[in-house]
């Protein structure tokens, strides 16, 4: 199995490192998905993601954007204790379990 690691793009020092995975036709986050400890922002906009799983493996996230996907459920978001911004417009979320 080939593991793909995405290189973080760095925003200004006040925002912290950003991982931008927008427009990649992603359908899900793989079980092995993890952001580096210093990544503060994860952007998954304009993909085909239907459910958010495995985010608990990136507990340092402060900002998460999953706009314009196909989200119907989210798991593990409540475990992101550092999360300050959650951007979810243009999805089909029916519920968000705690």
N, C-alpha and C positions, 0 to 999 in steps of 0.2 A: 504494500500500500504506500502510495506516495503522499507525503504530508506537504501541504502548501502553507507557507507562512507569509502573511501579509506584512509588508513593511509599513510602519507607522509614519504618517506625515505629521510634522510638528507645526503646531500653530504658535502664536506668540507665547511668550513665557507666562503670561497671566492666565492663559486658557489651558495650558498643558498640552501634552501630546494628543493627537487626533488620529483615529483609524477610520478612514473613509472607504467604505465598500459599496458605495452607491453604483447603480446602473451596471450590475454584474450578472444579472439574470439568476441570482441566487434563489433557491427554493427553500432552503433551511440552513440553520447553523449546525455544522457537524458536531458530534459528541466531543471531538478533540479540540473544538474551537476555544480559544482563550486569548484575551488581550494581555499584553504585558502589564506588569504591575503599575507602571507609570502612565499608562494610557487613561486619560480622563474622559475622552469623548469617542463614542462609537456611532458612526453614521451608516445606516443600512437602507437609505432611501431609494425608491424606484427600483425595487427588485420584485420577486414573486413569492416572498416569504409568507407562509400561511400560519405558522406557529413559532413562537419564540421559546426555545429550549436552550439549556446549557449556559445561560447568562450568569448563573451563580458562580461559575468558574472565573468570572472577571469582577470580583467584588469592589474594585477600586473605581468603577465607572461613576462619573458625576453627571454626564449628559448622554442621553440615548435618543437617537432619532430613527424611527422606522416608518417614515411617511410614505404614502403611496405604494403600499404593498398589498397583500391579500390576507392580512392578519385576521384570524378568527379567535385565537386564544394565545395567552401569554403565561408562561410558567417560569417561576424563579425570579421575576422582577422584584418581588417583595424582599428578596434576600440582598438586593443591591442597596445596602444601607447608606452608601455615600451619594446615591443618585439625587440630583437636584433638579434636573430638567428631563422631562419625558415628552417627546414629540411624536404623536401618533395619528395625524390627520389622514383622511382618505384610506381607511381600512374598513374591515367588516367585523370588528370586535363585538362579540356577544356578551362576554363576561371577562373579568380580570380577577382570578382567584387570589386570595391573600396568602 
